[in-house]
Amino acid sequence: MDKLQSIIIAIVEGLTEFLPISSTAHMKITNPLIGVSHSAFTEMFEVVIQFAAILSVVTVYWKKFLDFKTFNFYIKLIIAVIPALIFGALLKKHIDQALSNLTFIAGVMIGGGVLLLFIDKLFSKTEITEEEKITYPKALIIGCFQVLSIVLPGLSRSAATIIGGMSQKLTRSLAAEFSFFLAVPTMFAASAKSLLDVYKEDPNILRSSDNLGTLGIGAAIAYIIALLTIKFLVGFVQKHGFQLFGYYRIVMGTIVLILIYRGII
C-alpha cells in the first residue's frame, strides 16, 4: 500500500464510518479497485483508521466523554460492548472468512438495505430522547445488535446499533448518537487486538517508518473527514430517516455483484 492508496481508503472510511452503509464493505470494495492487495498490514490499517475516525466522536461530544460526575454513561458503554468482545473472540475464524468474501458482503449490503427501507415504520413509536434514560438492559440489547455487524460484514456497525437503539424506543437521533458513543470502546478494542496480532506475526511491520507514516496519514485523514460527516448524519436522519441509505445499499450491493460477476474485482 502506497501513500496515495492509503489516502483514498482513508477518505472512503471517513465518509462512510458513521453512515449506515458499512465502511468495512466500502474499504473491502475499494481495495481491489485501486490495486491494494491483502496483507497483515492492510488488515491492520483498515481497523486502525476506523478507530481514528471514531475518535471524532470524542471531539464532537467531548463534554459527554469528559463528564466524570456520573459513571452511568461509562457503565452503559462497558455493558454494551461486552457482547461484541465475547462473540468477536469466539467467532474470529468465521469473521475472517466472511471479510474475505466480497459476494457475501455485497449480499449483506443488499439485505441490510431492504431492512433500512422499513426501519422508520417498524420503530415509529419512540419515547426516549436523552441518553440518561437509556437503562442498562437497553444498553445490553443494543450491544447484542452490534454483534450482528461483526458476524455479518457489510451490515454496518452503525446500522445494527441504530436499529438496536430504535427497537428500544430511542429516537432516531439518539439511536445514532449512542451508536457513535458505543463505537469508541468497540473500535479501541478492535484496534488494540489488530495491532497485537500484527506484532505477533511480524514485529518489523510496526517498526517500519514507511508503514508508520502510511498509517499516520491514513488515520489523520479518516479523523478529519469523519468530523465533517458525524454531524451530517444526526441532522439528516432527524429530517429524512434511513430510507435513502437503504436504497443506496441496495444499488451499491448490486453494482458490486455485477463487478464480481464480470471479474473486475
C-alpha positions in Angstrom: 0.0 0.0 0.0 1.5 3.3 -1.0 0.6 6.8 0.3 -1.9 7.6 -2.4 -3.8 4.4 -1.8 -3.8 5.0 1.9 -5.3 8.5 1.4 -8.1 7.1 -0.9 -9.0 4.4 1.6 -8.9 6.8 4.5 -11.3 9.2 2.7 -13.7 6.3 2.0 -13.5 5.3 5.6 -14.1 8.9 6.9 -17.1 9.4 4.6 -18.8 6.1 5.5 -17.9 5.3 9.1 -21.0 6.9 10.7 -23.4 6.3 7.8 -25.4 3.0 8.0 -23.8 1.8 4.8 -20.8 -0.2 6.1 -17.4 1.4 6.0 -15.8 -2.0 6.1 -17.7 -3.1 3.0 -16.6 0.1 1.2 -13.0 -0.4 2.1 -13.1 -4.0 1.0 -14.6 -3.0 -2.3 -12.2 -0.1 -2.8 -9.0 -2.1 -2.2 -9.1 -4.3 -5.3 -10.3 -1.3 -7.4 -7.2 0.7 -6.6 -4.8 -2.3 -6.6 -4.3 -2.8 -2.8 -3.6 -6.5 -2.1 -4.5 -8.3 1.1 -1.8 -8.4 3.8 -1.4 -8.2 7.5 -0.6 -4.5 7.3 -3.7 -3.6 5.1 -6.0 -5.5 7.5 -4.5 -3.6 10.5 -4.6 -0.3 8.5 -8.3 -0.7 8.0 -9.1 -1.3 11.6 -6.8 1.5 13.0 -8.1 4.2 10.6 -11.6 3.1 11.7 -10.6 3.9 15.3 -9.1 7.2 14.2 -12.4 8.1 12.5 -14.3 7.1 15.7 -12.1 9.5 17.7 -14.0 12.3 16.1 -16.9 11.3 18.3 -14.8 12.2 21.4 -14.0 15.5 19.8 -17.6 16.4 18.9 -19.1 15.1 22.2 -16.1 15.9 24.4 -18.3 17.3 27.2 -20.1 13.9 27.4 -17.0 11.8 27.4 -15.1 14.0 29.9 -18.0 14.5 32.3 -16.8 12.4 35.3 -19.6 13.4 37.6 -21.6 10.3 36.8 -20.2 7.0 35.8 -23.5 5.6 34.5 -22.6 6.7 30.9 -19.4 4.7 31.0 -21.0 1.7 32.6 -23.6 1.6 29.8 -20.8 1.6 27.2 -19.0 -1.2 29.0 -22.2 -3.3 29.2 -23.0 -2.6 25.6 -19.5 -3.5 24.3 -19.3 -6.9 26.2 -21.3 -8.9 23.6 -19.0 -7.7 20.8 -15.9 -8.7 22.7 -17.2 -12.2 23.5 -18.6 -13.1 20.1 -15.7 -11.4 18.3 -13.3 -13.7 20.0 -15.5 -16.8 19.7 -16.3 -16.4 16.0 -13.0 -14.9 14.8 -12.5 -17.7 12.2 -15.9 -17.2 10.7 -15.5 -13.4 10.7 -12.1 -13.6 8.9 -13.7 -15.8 6.2 -16.7 -13.5 5.8 -14.4 -10.5 5.5 -12.6 -12.0 2.6 -15.8 -12.9 0.7 -17.0 -9.9 -1.4 -20.0 -11.8 -2.7 -21.2 -12.4 0.9 -20.5 -8.7 1.8 -22.5 -7.5 -1.2 -25.4 -9.8 -0.3 -25.4 -8.5 3.3 -25.4 -4.9 2.0 -28.4 -5.5 -0.1 -30.3 -7.3 2.7 -29.4 -4.6 5.2 -30.6 -2.0 2.6 -34.0 -3.7 2.4 -34.3 -3.6 6.2 -33.5 0.1 6.3 -36.3 0.8 3.8 -38.8 -0.2 6.5 -36.9 0.7 9.8 -38.6 4.1 10.3 -42.1 2.5 10.1 -41.2 -0.6 12.1 -40.0 1.5 15.1 -42.1 4.7 14.7 -43.1 4.8 18.4 -40.1 6.3 20.1 -40.1 7.9 23.6 -36.5 8.0 24.8 -34.9 11.3 23.9 -32.0 11.5 26.3 -29.0 9.2 27.0 -29.7 9.3 30.7 -32.9 7.4 30.2 -31.2 4.5 28.5 -31.3 1.7 31.1 -28.5 -0.9 31.5 -30.7 -3.7 30.0 -31.4 -1.5 26.9 -27.7 -0.8 26.5 -27.0 -4.5 26.6 -29.7 -5.2 23.9 -28.2 -2.5 21.7 -24.8 -4.2 22.2 -26.2 -7.5 21.2 -27.4 -5.9 17.9 -23.9 -4.7 17.4 -22.8 -8.4 17.3 -24.8 -8.8 14.1 -22.5 -6.4 12.3 -19.5 -8.4 13.4 -20.7 -11.7 12.2 -22.3 -10.2 9.1 -19.6 -8.0 7.5 -21.4 -5.5 5.2 -24.3 -5.0 7.6 -22.7 -1.9 9.1 -21.9 -1.5 12.8 -23.7 1.9 12.9 -26.8 0.4 11.1 -27.0 -2.5 13.5 -26.7 -0.4 16.7 -29.1 2.3 15.4 -31.7 -0.4 14.6 -31.0 -1.8 18.1 -31.5 1.6 19.6 -34.7 2.3 17.8 -36.0 -1.2 18.8 -35.6 0.0 22.4 -37.7 3.1 21.6 -34.8 5.6 21.3 -35.4 8.4 18.8 -33.6 8.3 15.5 -31.1 11.0 16.6 -30.4 9.5 20.0 -30.0 6.0 18.5 -27.4 7.5 16.1 -25.6 9.3 18.9 -25.5 6.2 21.2 -24.2 4.3 18.2 -21.4 6.8 17.9 -20.6 6.5 21.7 -20.5 2.7 21.6 -18.1 2.8 18.6 -15.3 4.3 20.8 -14.7 1.3 23.1 -15.6 -1.2 20.4 -13.1 0.1 17.9 -10.5 0.7 20.6 -10.6 -2.9 21.5 -10.5 -4.0 17.8 -7.5 -1.7 17.1 -5.6 -3.0 20.1 -6.3 -6.6 19.1 -5.3 -5.9 15.5 -2.0 -4.2 16.5 -1.2 -7.1 18.8 -1.9 -9.7 16.2 0.3 -7.9 13.6 3.1 -7.5 16.2 3.0 -11.2 17.0 3.0 -12.2 13.3 5.9 -9.8 12.3 7.1 -7.1 14.7 9.0 -5.4 11.8 5.7 -4.3 10.2 5.2 -1.9 13.1 8.9 -0.9 13.1 8.9 0.3 9.5 8.9 4.0 9.2 7.2 3.8 5.8 4.3 1.7 7.3 4.0 4.0 10.3 3.9 7.0 8.0 1.3 5.4 5.9 -0.7 4.6 9.0 -0.4 8.1 10.4 -1.5 9.8 7.2 -4.5 7.4 6.8 -5.5 7.9 10.5 -5.3 11.7 10.3 -7.4 11.9 7.1 -10.0 9.5 8.3 -10.4 11.5 11.5 -10.8 14.8 9.7 -13.3 13.5 7.2 -15.3 11.8 9.9 -15.5 15.1 11.8 -17.4 16.5 8.8 -19.8 13.6 8.4 -20.8 12.9 12.0 -23.0 16.0 12.5 -24.4 15.5 9.0 -25.9 12.1 9.9 -27.7 13.3 13.0 -29.3 16.2 11.2 -30.2 14.1 8.2 -31.9 11.3 10.0 -33.9 13.7 12.1 -35.4 15.1 8.9 -35.4 12.2 6.5 -34.9 8.9 8.3 -33.0 6.0 6.9 -34.8 5.1 3.7 -32.3 6.8 1.4 -29.5 4.8 2.9 -31.5 1.7 2.2 -31.8 2.5 -1.5 -28.1 3.3 -1.7 -27.1 0.0 -0.1 -29.3 -2.0 -2.5 -27.8 -0.2 -5.5 -24.2 -0.4 -4.2 -24.5 -4.1 -3.4 -26.0 -4.9 -6.8 -23.1 -3.0 -8.5 -20.6 -5.0 -6.5 -22.2 -8.3 -7.5 -22.1 -7.2 -11.2 -18.4 -6.2 -10.8 -17.6 -9.6 -9.3 -19.6 -11.5 -12.0 -17.7 -9.6 -14.7 -14.3 -10.3 -13.0 -13.5 -6.7 -12.4 -13.0 -7.2 -8.7 
